[in-house]
Amino acid sequence: MQPVALDEIDNIYDYERKRSKLRPQMMALKKQRSLRLGPALLLTFENRETIRYYIQEAARAERLLQTEALQRLLDEYNAMLPGDNELRATLYLRIASKDTIRETLHLFEGLHIAETIRIALPDGTTIPASFSPPPKTPQPVYHLTFRFDPPAKQSLGKKDRPVSLEIDYRTYQHRAEVSATLRELLWKDLQ
């Protein structure tokens, strides 16, 4: 995917005028690109639109006006875009309340060490997630990369059998079927 360029980012004043219309559209897109994996995890598969939105929101929140600061922000977020034959997702730990933060983080401590999250394809192939970069401590947000070889890409494109996302980590074991809409979006992302 092409990185988001500086000239694609609205200045914070122009963005503020557009934001009320854009925000519901982006929330709808993120919903289409997201999948809940059990009660505690949510994955959102990223693309140029979601990354551009994050950049705009971060620039707005930080009141960034200088080109150098905006470029640093672009570099940081563009690193979240998938490369060739990849899907990238942001994994959010859904923490029920502030009283359960430690408990939830502890439950997923070490999650990045083993191949515990994977995409299960119709041909039986699994695509394990790698953590980018591997965290040193438990986090409420992780960035995942799924790397596809040509046969795996073909398998994702076969619509006659389901594709699912799975996690098998300690006592947290869940499987969620990928919707037809999300599958189509992911297929397009890989092209």
C-alpha positions as CSV (number, residue, x, y, z in Angstrom):
1,M,0.0,0.0,0.0
2,Q,1.2,3.5,-0.8
3,P,2.1,5.5,2.2
4,V,-0.1,8.5,3.1
5,A,1.7,11.7,1.8
6,L,2.0,15.0,3.6
7,D,-0.1,16.7,0.9
8,E,-3.0,14.4,1.7
9,I,-3.3,15.7,5.3
10,D,-5.6,18.6,5.8
11,N,-4.4,21.4,8.1
12,I,-6.1,21.2,11.5
13,Y,-8.5,24.1,10.7
14,D,-9.8,22.6,7.4
15,Y,-10.0,19.2,9.0
16,E,-12.0,20.6,11.9
17,R,-14.7,21.8,9.4
18,K,-14.9,18.4,7.8
19,R,-14.6,16.3,10.9
20,S,-18.3,16.0,11.9
21,K,-19.2,14.5,8.4
22,L,-16.1,12.4,8.2
23,R,-16.1,10.8,11.6
24,P,-19.3,8.7,11.2
25,Q,-18.1,7.5,7.8
26,M,-14.8,6.4,9.4
27,M,-16.5,4.7,12.3
28,A,-18.6,2.8,9.8
29,L,-15.5,1.8,7.9
30,K,-13.7,0.7,11.0
31,K,-16.7,-1.4,12.0
32,Q,-16.6,-3.2,8.6
33,R,-12.9,-3.8,9.0
34,S,-13.2,-5.1,12.6
35,L,-13.7,-8.4,14.2
36,R,-14.3,-9.3,17.8
37,L,-12.3,-12.2,19.0
38,G,-14.1,-13.3,22.2
39,P,-15.2,-10.8,24.8
40,A,-11.8,-9.2,25.5
41,L,-10.2,-8.7,22.0
42,L,-11.1,-6.6,19.0
43,L,-9.0,-6.5,15.8
44,T,-9.3,-3.8,13.2
45,F,-7.6,-4.5,9.9
46,E,-5.9,-1.3,8.7
47,N,-5.7,0.3,5.3
48,R,-4.8,3.8,3.8
49,E,-8.2,5.2,4.8
50,T,-8.0,4.2,8.5
51,I,-4.3,5.3,8.7
52,R,-5.0,8.6,7.1
53,Y,-7.9,9.1,9.6
54,Y,-5.6,8.3,12.6
55,I,-3.1,10.8,11.3
56,Q,-5.7,13.5,10.9
57,E,-7.0,12.8,14.4
58,A,-3.6,12.8,16.0
59,A,-2.6,16.0,14.2
60,R,-5.8,17.6,15.5
61,A,-5.3,16.3,19.1
62,E,-1.7,17.5,19.2
63,R,-2.5,20.7,17.3
64,L,0.3,20.0,14.9
65,L,1.0,22.8,12.4
66,Q,4.7,22.4,11.6
67,T,5.7,20.3,8.6
68,E,8.5,18.5,10.5
69,A,6.1,17.4,13.3
70,L,3.5,16.2,10.7
71,Q,6.1,14.3,8.8
72,R,7.2,12.4,12.0
73,L,3.5,11.6,12.6
74,L,3.2,10.3,9.0
75,D,6.3,8.2,9.4
76,E,5.0,6.6,12.6
77,Y,1.5,5.8,11.2
78,N,2.6,4.8,7.7
79,A,4.6,2.0,9.4
80,M,1.3,0.5,10.3
81,L,0.3,0.1,6.6
82,P,0.5,-3.4,5.2
83,G,3.4,-4.3,2.9
84,D,3.2,-6.6,-0.2
85,N,1.4,-9.8,0.7
86,E,0.5,-8.6,4.2
87,L,-2.5,-7.7,6.2
88,R,-2.0,-5.5,9.3
89,A,-4.3,-5.2,12.2
90,T,-4.5,-3.3,15.4
91,L,-5.4,-5.5,18.3
92,Y,-7.3,-3.8,21.2
93,L,-7.7,-5.4,24.6
94,R,-11.2,-4.5,25.7
95,I,-10.9,-3.6,29.4
96,A,-14.3,-3.8,31.1
97,S,-13.5,-1.2,33.8
98,K,-10.6,0.5,35.4
99,D,-10.8,-2.0,38.2
100,T,-9.9,-4.9,35.8
101,I,-7.0,-3.2,34.0
102,R,-4.2,-5.2,35.8
103,E,-6.2,-8.5,35.6
104,T,-6.8,-8.1,31.8
105,L,-3.2,-7.1,31.1
106,H,-2.0,-10.0,33.2
107,L,-4.2,-12.4,31.3
108,F,-2.6,-11.5,28.0
109,E,1.0,-11.1,29.3
110,G,3.3,-12.9,26.9
111,L,0.7,-13.0,24.1
112,H,3.3,-12.0,21.5
113,I,5.7,-14.8,22.2
114,A,3.8,-17.7,20.6
115,E,1.8,-18.0,17.4
116,T,-1.4,-17.7,19.3
117,I,-3.5,-15.5,17.0
118,R,-4.0,-16.7,13.4
119,I,-6.2,-16.6,10.4
120,A,-7.6,-20.0,9.4
121,L,-8.1,-20.3,5.7
122,P,-10.5,-22.7,3.8
123,D,-7.7,-25.0,2.6
124,G,-6.6,-25.6,6.3
125,T,-3.7,-23.3,6.1
126,T,-3.2,-20.9,9.1
127,I,-1.5,-17.5,8.9
128,P,0.0,-16.7,12.3
129,A,0.2,-13.1,13.5
130,S,3.5,-11.5,14.3
131,F,3.6,-8.6,16.6
132,S,5.1,-5.4,15.1
133,P,7.2,-4.6,17.1
134,P,7.2,-7.2,19.8
135,P,6.2,-5.4,23.1
136,K,8.4,-5.6,26.1
137,T,5.5,-5.3,28.6
138,P,1.7,-6.1,28.3
139,Q,-0.1,-3.4,26.3
140,P,-3.8,-2.5,25.8
141,V,-3.0,-2.1,22.0
142,Y,-0.8,-4.3,19.7
143,H,0.0,-4.1,16.0
144,L,-0.2,-7.4,14.2
145,T,1.1,-8.5,10.8
146,F,-0.2,-11.5,8.8
147,R,2.0,-12.6,5.9
148,F,0.5,-14.4,2.9
149,D,2.3,-16.5,0.3
150,P,0.6,-16.9,-3.1
151,P,-1.4,-20.2,-2.2
152,A,-2.7,-18.6,1.0
153,K,-3.8,-15.5,-1.0
154,Q,-5.7,-17.8,-3.4
155,S,-7.3,-19.7,-0.5
156,L,-8.6,-16.4,1.0
157,G,-10.2,-15.6,-2.3
158,K,-12.2,-18.9,-2.3
159,K,-15.6,-17.9,-1.1
160,D,-17.2,-21.3,-0.9
161,R,-15.8,-22.1,2.6
162,P,-15.4,-19.9,5.7
163,V,-12.4,-18.0,6.9
164,S,-11.9,-17.4,10.6
165,L,-9.7,-15.7,13.1
166,E,-8.6,-17.8,16.1
167,I,-6.8,-17.3,19.3
168,D,-5.5,-20.1,21.5
169,Y,-3.7,-18.5,24.5
170,R,-3.8,-19.9,28.0
171,T,-7.4,-20.0,29.0
172,Y,-8.5,-17.6,26.3
173,Q,-9.6,-19.6,23.3
174,H,-11.9,-18.2,20.7
175,R,-12.8,-18.4,17.1
176,A,-14.7,-15.9,15.0
177,E,-15.8,-16.3,11.4
178,V,-14.8,-13.4,9.1
179,S,-17.8,-11.8,7.5
180,A,-18.2,-11.8,3.7
181,T,-17.8,-8.0,3.7
182,L,-14.5,-8.1,5.8
183,R,-13.2,-11.0,3.7
184,E,-13.8,-9.0,0.5
185,L,-12.0,-6.0,2.0
186,L,-9.0,-8.1,3.1
187,W,-8.9,-9.8,-0.3
188,K,-8.7,-6.3,-2.0
189,D,-6.0,-5.2,0.5
190,L,-3.8,-8.1,-0.6
191,Q,-4.1,-7.3,-4.4
